[in-house]
Amino acid sequence: MANPLFDTLFGAHAGKDAVFLRLTDGTTITYAAFLGMAAQYAGLLRSLGLEPGDRVAVQIEKSPEALAVYAACAQSGLIFLPLNPAYTGQEVHYFLNDSGARVMLCDTSKVDALAPVARSCGAQLETLNANGTGTFSVKAADHPADFQTVTRDAGDLAAFLYTSGTTGRSKGAMLTQANLLSNAQVLASEWRFTADDVLLHALPIFHTHGLFVATNITLLAGGQMIFMPKFDVDQIIAHMPDATTLMGVPTFYTRLLGEPRFTKELAAHMRLFVSGSAPLLAETHVQFENRTGARILERYGMTETNMNTSNPYDGARRAGTVGFPLPGVELKITDSVTGAELPQGEIGEIEVRGPNVFQGYWQMPEKTAEELRPDGFFITGDLGQIDADGYLQIVGRNKDLIISGGYNIYPKEIELLLDLQDGVLESAVIGVPHPDFGETPVGILVADGDAALDLDSIKAGVAASLARFKHPQRLIVVPELPRNTMGKVQKKALRDLYKGLFSDEQP
């Protein structure tokens, strides 16, 4: 193929009058109309002087037009760089400067803040709003609705996704056409997607989950998406009768479970519910199955690799696990210090290798060498163990490991027990500095309802199942846990908040 990613995902639908996107206001957009819009965008980008391999940064709200920019970049051989709309001008400056993006798209409301940023980084600023208006769409209208697809190879870069930067500078993960396409092909097969599927798409598209998983799979299968600006439980319930699948983060499912309107009858025709981007509580699994009769399929992926593992479509979907390595993906558990592979059942660092694994971090050869081994295995930074049946369980992040008095403590083990205690909705366990032990575990709790938690009872319940050195030294009740836009608990924020908890204690 002249351009594997575009030809397979987009070009295969050229001229097709079948519906691709269904909007919440009843508007529909066919594949042909969508590709015509993308071709106009590609023509405009070329007219702006961009060459294959140049970067296009976008910080725009979710819309069909925003998705068409992704298609246009693929068709014109440009590297797509989606940015979270919540990023500040200072954060955007870093991404533009680091990536060397030549064009940036933003919402009109952000021009005053971002114009000087773009100018200082040598990027041309254009606007594209959620309703399709803006300088970019106006200029694109002068270009034809067809575009000669630029020849690219499977190994050419297709996208940059920047990591969240919770432990230092954000890193630009370089993803090739083959990385994106191979993962979509495997997932579409494993999850049985066909042209008959209608996906409820309520995820953001600046993240791998909503863009490179949900969207790419639908494109590959030739199905439809009910394209929602954001998650809205009323809209999800209203449109579920017209859908067959839903991909979401755990918050989607807890919100649905809080709605009496979400019934077994409403979900009866849905063939698949997928969850990822953050751990799903075992309690949510159970409640969801009791309510609907369906079992949520949980999977495991990350910015640098897209998806690595999945619970089976056919077979037991085990709560608390993320299933098995996907076809073509190798996975092993290793010692964090020596890199040696550990026996099955032991906790260690998760490493993966496969066609889904990125090419390295943009302009960070030292960081790439630290995390991407010469043999192609990527050191994920996640801790996990493989059970007797081969299911992978994520224990936590390596940086979240607590070392107290020389003993390793895995927060997940304590969190699972805390979550089982009466009145606890969810928990997060962090390590904070301690003058005697170096650091010690602290439990952050969210109550299930308005009733006060019996902390003494909770301590006793946990103590009965844990060695003494694992007991949380303090339990703190908060209204909610801090999360990022994809629902992941931000433990660094908690560690920063409570780092002085034991500063007055003497060793």
Secondary structure, 3 states (H helix, E strand, C coil): CCCHHHHHHCHHHCCCCCEEEEECCCCEEEHHHHHHHHHHHHHHHHHCCCCCCCEEEEECCCCHHHHHHHHHHHHHCCEEEECCCCCCHHHHHHHHHHHCCCEEEECHHHHHHHHHHHHHHCCEEEECCCCCCCHHHHHHCCCCCCCCCCCCCCCCEEEEEECCCCCCCCCEEEEEHHHHHHHHHHHHHHCCCCCCCEEEECCCCCCHHHHHHHHHHHHHHCCEEEECCCCCHHHHHHHHHHCCEEEECHHHHHHHHCCCCCCHHHHCCCCEEEECCCCCCHHHHHHHHHHHCCCCEEEEEECCCEEEEECCCCCCCCCCCCCEECCCCEEEEECCCCCCECCCCCCEEEEEECCCCCCCECCCHHHHHHHECCCCCEEEEEEEEECCCCCEEEEEEHHHCEEECCEEECHHHHHHHHHHCCCEEEEEEEEEEECCCEEEEEEEEEECCCCCCCHHHHHHHHHCCCCHHHCCCEEEECCCCCECCCCCECHHHHHHHHCCCCCCCCC
